[in-house]
């Protein structure tokens, strides 16, 4: 009888505790239970300087080719074609040739130009009169097209480790070394210019396997360059028809997570990389500026007040989708750091999606970050989809003061072996043999 009474008393005690604990009357430490503290952070917008009421939108292409290098159309014809298609900013970024102005005869490098007629047929530049008309917009309602000094560097590499340089006379005639991005990035920075990495998926071969774009070793390779050279602003996240570059947004997301904790953003560029007239208007940038000048273009590139847009984005829109007509644009952005919200206004879109850590976490014009804090790392970005194509914003940084996690260090032996293997794979003979084997397989 006493044993039964003891069991009843113990059961009553357990029942009483089970009722009290969920109500927060007692914690396991004997003190009142506390709700977890809200995450403390600041939203840093790359568009914070934009005056949406007075600044205008300017359509840009920073990666263009003509018969000066490996394009199919003459130098002057390409410039005229972009002007006719209502572009506001154009960089003739030829392989190994610095564009020193549309009225200057480009210093062609015949072996690098891929056009064997060039030694006998020098490129024809714009006349001074036509250049004045185009740059002032004399026959286009006063809306001129700005000429940007540019070059595509590492001109003769087979691995397509190409880098675009801007605003400095550097890289003329330089063949480049296989798999070497750093030499030209460092050289352009020393010369006072800016760079971005071209079509990284073409170098990685990531179109055939998304996991190549996600590979931590590949992310670290580019992240180390971006952390070391502030003048290397980012990478092309849209290029031409988005075929070999289809997973470059995946790489971009990995780089944002890796680089932002070190105190800088990674900007995404959209360029047509046009080699013939049919590739004009495939991918492009939309720059927000108070006025269309060379100085303002450079500032926009450095601060991120632009968008990467395109008619195709294969993973996001589908392989068969090709945008037509008006493309999505952003008309206003509002960041509220008190409420932790970001709100977009735009035109010609059907859907706005918000991405963090490479995943879509919300849809709609506004996102309340408080509702998604478990899904967000150090950034969030948006993409606008519509019948005309896609528009990517730059990343909004989520700055909570957390220092970057220490990176695992390679042992001396591991580093030596990895460096040796990379050096062997970067020899021209190895690359040629590998290309032949790949074609035959």
N, C-alpha and C positions, 0 to 999 in steps of 0.2 A: 504493500500500500504506500509506504514511504517512497519507494522507487518511482511509482506512478506519479506521485505528487511532485517529485523533483523534475521528472521529464516535462510535466505540464508547466512548471515554473520556468524552465529553460526555454521551452517553446514560446511562452508569453514574452520573455525578454528579447528573443530573436525577432519576434513579430514587431515589438515596439521599436527596436532599433531600425528595422527595415522601413518603417513608416517615417521615422524621424530623419534619417540620412538623406533621402531624396529631396526633402523639403528644405535642406540647407541649414537646419538648426544646428547641426554638428558636423564638423569635418573630421577626417581621420586623425588630424592633429589636435582636435578639441577646440578649434577656433572656427568662426563663421567662414563658410566657403565663399571664394571670390570668383567672379566671372573672368575669363581670360581677357587681358588687356588688348585693346584695339591696336592694330599695326600702325605705327607712326611713320609717315613718309611724305615727301613732296613730289608733286607731278611737275616735271620739267618739260615744257613744250618747245620743240624746235621752231614753232611758228609764233612764239611770244612777241616778236618784234613786228609782226605783220599788222599793218593798219588795213583791215578788211574793207573799210569804207572808201579809202583813197588809192590803195595800191591796185595794180592791174595784174592780169594773168598773161604770161608770155610763153609761147610754145617753142620748145628747144630740141635740137638734136646735136649731140656732142661727139658723134662717132660716125663719120661719113667718108666714103671712098669714091675716087674717080680713076681715070686711066693714068693718073699720076702714080698710083700704086697698082692695086689689083681690081679696081672697079672697071665697069664696062662702058661708062659714059664719060665724055670729056669734062674737064674741070669746070669750065664756064657753064655747061649745060646742067650740071648737078646743082650748082648754086642757083641758077634760074629756076630749076624745078622745085627746090625747097621754097623759094620766094613765091612761086605761083601757088604753092600749097599752103600759104598763109603761115609759114614759120616766121618766128621773130628772132631766133638765135640759132646760129649755125657754126659748128667747128668742122673744118675740113681736116680730119685727123687721119692722114695717109700713113701707110707703113713706112717708117724710117724717114719721113719728109716733114719738116716743120712748116706749117702754114704761116707765112710772114705777111699775109695780106692778099686780098683777092685781086689786087692790081699788080702783084709781083709774080714773075715766072717761077713756079716751084722748082727747087733744086732737086731734080729727080735723080734717083740712083738706079740706073737701068737694070742691074741684076735683081734688085729688090722690088722693082716696079711691076714685074711680071708682064710688062708690055714691051715686047722686043722692037716695036716700031718707034719707041720714044727717042732713041738716039738720032733718028732722022726726022721726027715730028715733035718738036718741043711743045709743051702745053701752052695754050693761049690763055692769058689772064683776062679779067674784066678790063674794059677801058675805064679811064678815070671818070668819064661822064656816066657810064652805066653803074659803076660802083657808087657814085654819089646818089644816083636815083634809088638804088636798092637800099643803101644804108640810111637814107633819109625817108624812104617811102614816098618819094615824089609822085610816083604813079600808083600809089596804094593808100591814098588818103592820109599820108603823113606817118604811116606806121612802117618804120624801117626795119631791116633785118641786121642784127649785130654780128660782126665778124669776130670770132674767137680764135686766138692762136692755139693750135692743137697739133698733136702728133700721136700716132700709135707706135709705141716702142717695142723693142725686141722683134724687129721687122722680119728676120729670116729664120726664126725658130719653127720647128715642126710641131712642137708640143702645144703651141698656141698659148704660151704664157705671156699674153699681151697685156700691156698697161697703157692707158691713155694719159698723156701729159698735156698741161695747159699753162698758158701765160708766161712761158719762158722758152728761150731759144736753146733747147737741149735735145740731144738724141739723134740729130741729123746723120743719116747714113749708118747708124750703129746696128749691126746685125743681131746682137743679143746672144745669150747663152741659154741652152735648153733648161727649162724648169727654174730659171733665175729671175725672180721678180724684184729682188732687193736692189740690185745694182742700179736699175733705172729709176726706181722709186727714190732711192737715196740721192741719185744724181739730179733729178728734177727738183727735189726739196732744196738741195744746195744751191741750185740755180734760181731759187725763188718762186718756183711754180707749184702747181697742185697736180695730183694724180687720182685716178680711180682704177680699180682692177677690172679688166674686161672679161666678159663671158666666162666666169670661173668654171662653170659646168663643162665647157668645151675642153678645158685643161684636165679636169678631174675625170671626165667620162661618166659623170653622175646621171646623165639622162637614162642610161640603161639600168640603173639601180639606185633608188632613193637613199639606201643605206650608205652609199659613198658620200653623199652630201651630209649625212648625219654623223659620219665617222669622226670621233673626237680628235684623231690625229690630223685629219684634214682641216677641221675647224681651228685647231691650235696653230697649224701652219700659217693660215691667213691672219688669225688673231694676233700672233706675234708680230707680224709686219705692221698691222694697224696700230698696235700699242707702241711700237718703236718709232713710227713715222706719222706725226700728226697731219702732215700735208697729204697723206693718202686718205682720202675722205670716205671711201667705201668701195662699193662694187656695183656693177650692172646687175640688177635683179630682173630686168626685162631686156631682151636683146632680139631684135628682128622678129621672126615668127615663133620664137620661144620653143625651138626644137631641142638642140643640145643643152639649152639652158633651163629646161622645164623645172628642175629642182633647185634653182639658184635662190629662190625664196626660202627654201628649207635651210640652205647654208647660211643665208642672211640671219634667220632666227637664231641659229646656233652661235653666230658671231656676235649678235646683240647680247645674248646671255653671257658670253665669254668676255667681251670687251667693255661693256658699260660699267661694270664694277671698278674698272681702272680709270674712270673719270671722263670717258668720251663716248659719243654716239657713233654709229656706223650708218652712213647714208646710202640709200638705195637709188640707183640711177636707171632711167629707161632710155635706151638708144636704139635707133634703127640698124646701125652698123651696115648701112645700105651699100651694096656693090652694083646695083642697077636700079632703074627707075621704079620697078615694081616693089621694091622694099622700102621706099619712102612712106612714111606715115604708119609703119607697123608698130613701132614703139617710140616713145618720146618722153620729154619732161615738160612739166608745167611749172614755170618759175613765178613766184610772187615777189614783185619788186615795185619800188616807187616810180622807177623810170628805167627804160631799156638802155643801159649803158654797160660797157665792158666791166667797169668797176663794180656795178651792182650785180652783174652775173657772178663775178668772183665771190662777192659777199654772200650771195644766196647759196652758192655751192659750199662755202665754208660754214654757214650757219644752219643749212638744211631747210630753207624756206622754199622748197619745191616738192613736187610729186612725181612719181614714176608711173607712167600710163602706157597702155598698149591696146591694140585691137585683139591680141590673143594672149591667153595665159592658160596653158594647157591643163594643169592640174585643177585650177580654180574654175575655169569656164568650160572645159571639155576640149578634146583634141580637134573636133570638127568645127568648133565655134570660131567665127571671124566677125568682129564687131564692125558695124556699119553706121554711118551717120554720127550724130553728136555723141561724144564720149563723156563718161562721168567726170565731174569736176567738183572740187570743194570750194564753197563760197564764203564760209566762215567757220572758225573754230573757237570754242570757249572752254577754258579750263577753270574749274572751281576747286581750289585747294582746300576750302573749308568743307564742302560737301563731298569732295573726292570724286568729282564727275568730269567727264570730257564730253562735249557736245559738238557734233558736226552738222553743218548745213551744206547742201550741195544741189547740183542739177544733173538731170539726165541719168539717174541711177534708179535701180529697182531695189537693191539690197545694200546695206552696210554691215560688214562683219568685223568683229574685233578679235585680234589674235594676240595671244601671249604664249610663250614657250612653244611656238609653232602650232598651236591648236586654236580653233575658233571657240571663244568662250562666251560670246554674246552677239546679238544682232540688234540693229536699230540705230537711230541717230545719236543716242546718248548711251553712255556706259557709266554705271555707278560702281566704282572700283571696290567700295566696301562690300558689295555683294559677290565679289569674285576674288577676294584676297587669297584664298587657298589655291587659286589657279594661276596667279600672277607672280612672276619672278621680278626682274628689274626693268621691264618695259611692257608696253602695250602698243599695238599699231592697228590701223584700220585699212580695210579695202572696200572700195565702192564698185559694185557690178551693175552694168546696164547693157542695153542693146548695142551700144557703141564700143564696149570693151570694159576695161578695168582701170582703176586708179588706186595706187598705194600711197598712203601717207608715210612720212618718216616716223620713227619710233618716238613715243612719249616715254621719257625715262621715269621710272619709279624709284626715287632716291630715298632710301631709308637709312643711309649712313653705314650700312653693313660693309665691312672690308671684304675684298675678294678672298675666296678660299685659296689657301696655298696650293700651288700646282705640284704634282709629284715630280721629284727630281730624278733624272736619269743617272745611272751610275756612269763612271768614266768609260767602262767597257761598252755599255749599251749605247752611249752617245757616239763613241768611235765607230761602232758597227753600223749604226743608223746613218751617220754622216757618210761613211764609206759606200754603203749601198746607194744612197741618194746621189753621190758623186758619180758612181758607175752608171746609174740610170740616166744621168744628165749628159753623158757623152753623146756626141752626134752619131757615132757608129752604133751604139746601143739603141738609140731612138729609131734609127733607120731600120735596123733588124727587127725591132719590136713592131714597127709599123707594117713591115712586110709580112711577118707572122700573123698579125691581126687581120690583114687583108685575106690571107690564104686560109685562115681558120673559119 
